[in-house]
Amino acid sequence: MRKRVLTLLLTAALAAALLAAPGSGAEARREMNLTDVPETAWYYPYVKDLYESGIVDGFEDNTYRGEESIAWGQAFKLITLAIGCQVPEPVEGKHWAYPYIQLARDNRLLKYYFDEDWLEWHPTRLQVAQMVARALDLLSIPQGESPFADCDDGYVTHLYEKGILVGEYDEAGQLVFLPEEEITRAEITTIIWRMYHLDVTGGTFRHSNYWVEPFGADQVAPFGYDTAQFTLDENGFVTYGDDPEAHEVGVDVSEHQGEIDWQAVAEAGIDFAIIRIGGRLMQSGTIFEDKYFRANLEGAKAAGLKVGVYFFSQALNAQEGLEEAEFVLGLLDGVELDYPVVCDWEYLGGNTARTYGAEPAEITAGIDAFCARVEEAGYRGMLYFNAYCGYIKMDLRELTDYDFWYAQYSDVPSYRYHFQMWQYSSSGQVDGIDSDVDLNLCLTPYGT
């Protein structure tokens, strides 16, 4: 019999939650009497311990049927209870596992709609691995390449790196995961048992309810500024250090600012403007031109400001990122810019947005395609992100060929990695602009 073990482990805190569950203490241990789990079975110690602890049960005929596939409903129950969820109240007239669908959604185990009728279907090894990674608050951004010849899913690789997943070798000597095979009762029991024995958070840091693996200094340049050097000038704009040539002060604008008196903006001490050229709608995905792009570009240039442009991206893959870049290049039509062409990918719109649940690999591919295309056309590529996107939704290791524009509204930035431009306020007041405006500090001036 082939040993196919999906081993999953959890933190000591979650293990404690399991141990404290009703009926699972040492006083509640019972003797295992399952007739089809011999001591020679690879899963015997896992089933025995969890059965005696009252965490898993057999069937009425005292069998366990470890090699049978498990149903979605059973998988939802085991995983949600393992991370400390309370047993939900049944819903009259519904499948017994129906309440666990909402528990799975509430705990981010699912990124797609799940119908009651599916609860008796059988999940694959890949689907369970993805659920478990989300249950552990792990990202789909692994440290290295997939070790499996048949699966390059980021969640699976990350769990393997944590010592959580184990594959097997095929006849050709390749390590395989068998992602599309249905997971068995024995395998998911091993999942729950392993949850007691490993702290998956070692070496990580916590951000937005995720455990994030920090990148090495050889992968993404670490933050390199002296925070004590960030000060306010006489105009109330953030500056850095004593050398005025080492930084420039700027705004970024869109049609939301309406008509702008660019000469007044220049006289207020602003050096550059990043102008929205267009974007992609969050629900429909339609690409549009910013209504004030042309007027803002002409006005800023005429007032002597340095200019760049940004596109509000919602690209879901490399093809869409390239489509957005071609749209931008078509509007620019070769016009000279001082500052970069920026891919501004933002995670907005909640579960109604087309990007809801988009994985970092997909998002990163779209940004990379956008920036590579604008650089091919002779412009400088840049990506914009806040801490959530920079840590959670993008794999910055794949984007180090481009400059970074980081957004954090604070007195000093507190990001782990280096960046060239900092958006430090969304409520700036600048002469010539009648509404709040984003304020920026460029620490690597362009066009000088």
N, C-alpha and C positions, 0 to 999 in steps of 0.2 A: 504494500500500500504506500502510495506516495505521500510524503510529509509536506503539506502545504500550510505553513504557519504564517498568519498575519499577526505579529506580536505588537501589542500596543500598550504603552505605559503612561502613567499619569503621575502628577505631583503627589507629594506626601499629604498635602492638604486635602486633595480630593480622595486619596486613599482613606484618610481619616473620616471623611464624610461617608464613605461607603461602610467603613467599619462601625460607624455610629448608627447605621440604618437599623430600623426596628427588626429584631429577629436575627441579626447578623453577629452579635457579640459571641464571646467564647461560651457563655452559658447557653447559647441557643444552638450549638453545634450538634449535628445529627450524624448518624452513621450512614455512609453511602451504601445503597442497596441496588444500584443500577446494574442490571444483568449483562449489558452489552458494552461495558467499559472495562476491559481487562487491564491488569497492571502493565501489560506489554504495549498498550496503546500509547502513542506519543503524547496524546492529550490527557492521559489519565490523571497526572498530578494537578492539572488545572481544573478539570471537572470535579475531582474529588474535593479539593479545597473549597471551591465555590459552592458545591452542593452541600457540604457539611456546614458551611456558613449560612446557608439559607438564601443565597443570592441567585442561584439557578436551580431549576427543577427538571425532573424527567417527566415522562408520560405516565398515564395511569397503569400501564402494564410494566412499570419499573424499567423501561428502556430509555436511553438517551438519544440514540440515533444521531451520533456525532457526524456521520458523513453526509447527512441530508442537508440540503440547502435551507438556509434560514429565510424567513419572510421579512419584508420591509417593516411590518408592524413590530415584530420581535426585535429587529435591529434598533428601531427607534427607541423602544422601551429600554433595552439594555444600555445603550449609550447615554441617553438622557438621564437615567437614574444614576449611572456611574459618575456623572459630573455634578451630582448633588441635587438634581431636580426632584421635587416631591411627586409622588404618584398622583396623577390627575383624577378628577371625578369622571366617571363614565358619562357618555352622552346618550340619552335614551334614543333608541332606534338607529344608532350608528354602530359601526364596527368597534370591537373592544379597544382597538389601538388608535381609534380616531383622535382622541385627545392628545396623543403623542405627536401628531403632525404639528400642532401649534407649538408644542414644546420644542420641537426640532427647529421650527422657524424662529422662535424667540431666541434661541441659542445659536443662530447663524449656521446651523448644520446644513440647511438647504438654501440654494440660491435660485430655485425654480418652483413652479406650482406643483403641488402634490395632491392628487385626487384620492378620495377614500377607496376607490376601487383598486388602487395600486397596492394596498396594504398587504395583500396576499401574494404579490409578485416577489421575485427574488432579486435582491441587490447583487451587483458584481463586487469583486474584490476592489476594483478601482473606486466604485461609488462609496463603499464603506471606508476605504482609506481616506477619501476626501472628507467624509463626514467626521471621521475621528480627528483629522488634523484641525478641522474647524472647531471641534469640541475642545481641543487642547489649546485653542487660540494660537495655532501656528500658521505661518504664512505659506503661500505657495512659492516662496523665493528661497530655494536651497542654496547652500554654500558652493556646491560643485555640480558636475554633470551627473546625469542619471546613471546608476550602475547597471540598470536593467536593459537588456537588448530589446525588449518588447514594450517598454513604457517609459516615456520621458515627462510624465506629469510632475509638476513642481511639488505638489503635496506629497506624492509618493516618495520623491527623492529626499525631501526634507525629513520625512518620517524615517527613511532608511538611515540618514545621517545621524539621527537621534538614537539609533539602535532599536527602533520601534518596528520596522518592517524587515522581514526576512524572505528572500526569494528562494529559488532552487535552480539547479543547473540542468539544462536540457542536454540532449544527446550530443550536441555540438560543443558542449562545454561552456555555453553562454549562460550567464545569470539572467533568469527571467522572472517576471512577476505574475504573469497570467492575468492581466487586468480585467479581461472580459468574462472570466469564469465566475460562476456564482459562489458566494462565500458560504461555508458550511457552519453548522452549529458548533462543531468542535473548534473551528477557527475563531469564531466570535467569542466563544468561552475563553479562549486563550487571550483574546483582546482584553476582556474584562479582568482576568487574572493579572495580566501584565500591568494593568493600570495601577497596581499597588507598589510597583517596584522600581520605578525610575523617575527622577526629577528631570523633565524635559526642558526646564527653564534655565539650566546651567549655561552661563556665558551669554545669555540674552538680556535685553532690556524691555521694559513694558511701555507700550504706547498705544493709546486708543483701544484698550482691552485686547491687545495682541502681544505675543512674545516675539520680539524681532531680533534676528541675528545681526550683529554689527558687521559691517564690511571691514576688511583689513585695509591698512594704509596703502597697500600696493594695489588695491582694487578701486577704492574711491578716496580721493584726497581728503584728509581730515580737516576740520575747521582750523583756520590758520590766522584768525584775527585776534588782536588784543582788545577785549571788550571795554577796557578802561579808556580806549582811544575814541570811542563813539561819544560825540558831544553835539550840542546845538549851536548853530551860528547865529549871527545877529538877526537873520530873517526867520529864525525858528525852524530851520531845516537841519536834519541830522548830517553831520560831517564825520570824517575819520582822520585822526592825526593832525599834524601841523602843516603838512604839505598840501596846499590847495590843488596842485596838479595831479594828486593821487586819487582824486575822486570827483564825481560830478553829481549834481542834484537834478532829479527829474520827476516827471509826472507820467502816468499812463491814462489814456482817455478813450472814450467810446461815444457813441451817439447819446448815451445817458447823460453826458455833461451838456448837451445842446450846443448852441453857438458859443465859440470861445474867442476872446480878444487875445490873440497870440502875442501881440506886441506888449500888452500889459503883463502877460505871463513871463515874457523874457525880461522885462524890467523888474519883475519881482525876484529875480535871482535864479530862475530855472534855466538849467543848461541843456536839457534834452527832453524829448517826449517820445513815448512808445504809444503808437496809435493803433487802435483796433481796426484791422482791415476787414474782418468778417468773422463768421463762426458757423457752427453746425448746431441746429436745434436739438435740444435734449431728448424730446420724445420722437419726433418724426425723422430726425437725421438729415433734414434738408439743410443745404449749405446756403448762406446768405452773405451779402455785402453789407458792411456797416454804412448806415445812411450818411454819416458825417465823415467817412474816411477821406474822401478826396479833398473836402474843404479843410479838414484838419491837417492833412499832409501839406497842402499848399500854404496854409496859414502859418504853420510852425516853421517851415523852411523859409518863408518870406521874413519871419521875425528873427531869423538867424539861429534858431535852435537846431541842435543835432536831432535826427529822427531815426526811429526804427518802427517796426510794425509787429503786431501780435495777432494770432488767429485763435479764437476760442474753439479748441478741438474737442470732439467727442468720438474720436476714431476708435474703432473696436479691433482693428487689425492693420497690418502693413498696407493693404490695398486702400483702405479708407484714409490712412495717413498720407499716402501718395496722392490720392484724389484731392485732399485738402491743400497740399503743397502746390499742386498744379493750378488750383483755383487762385491761390495767393499770387503765384508767379504771373498768371494771366492778368490780374488786376495791377500788379506792379509794372508790368510791361517794360522791365529794364531800368526803372527809375533808380537813381543812386540813393543809397541809405548810408547813414553813419553808424547806426546801431544795428543789432541783429534782427533777423526775422524769427519771431518767437512762436513756439508751439505751446499754447496755454491750455493744457489738458487738466480739467477739473472734474472732481467726483461730486456731482450735484444732482438734485431732482428726486432723490429717494428711490423707492421701488417702482416709480412710474417712468423713470429714465431708462433709455435704451442701454445705458452703460451699467445698469444695476447688476452687481455680481460679476462684472468684468474682471478677469484675472490679470495680474501684473505682467505676465508674458505677452498677453494680447495688447495691453495698453502700451507697454514698452516698444513693441514692434511698430505700432502706429506712430509713436513719437520719433523713433529712429528713422522710419521711412520719410517722414515729413522733413526732419532736419537734414538728412542726407541729400534729399532732392533740392532743397533751397541752397545748400552749399555747392552742389553740382552746378547750380545756376549762377554762382559767384557771390552769394550772400553768406553771412555768418549765421549759423544755426544756434538756437538757444531754446531751452525748455524752462517753463515756469511751474512751480509747485509750492505747496505748503508742506508742513511737517507730515501730515497724514498721507498725502500722496507720495512724498519723497521716501517715507519709511514703509508704507503699506501697499500702495497701488502701483509703484514703479520699481524696476530693477535698475538702479542708477549705475551699476557696474557696466551695463550695456550701453550707457549714454554718455560716457566720459569724453567722447570726442567733441562734445558740444558744451557750451557755457551754461551755467546754472543761474536761474533767477529765483530767489527764495523769498517766500511771503511769510512774515511773522510780525504781527502788530504789537510791538513792545519797545522798550527803551533800548535794549540790546538784543541781538539774536542769540538763540541758544540751541543751534542745530549742530549735529555731530560732524557734518561734512562741509567742505568748502564750497563757496559760491562766488560769482562775480558781481551779482547785483542783488540788492536787498529791498524788498517792498516793505516798508516799516509802518505805514499808516494807510487806512482806507477813508479817513475823515479829514484829510488835509484841506486847508483853506489857502487859496492862491489867487492873487489879483488877476482878473480877466476870466476867471471861471466861477460861475454863479452857484455851483453846487459843491458838495464834498468831492474830493479827488484823491486818488491814490498817490502817495509820495514814495519816491525811490532814491536810493543811494547806490550809484555805480562805483564799485571799488576797483574796476579795471576799465578806465575811460576808453571809449572807442573813438576812432576817427581823429586822434590827436597826433 
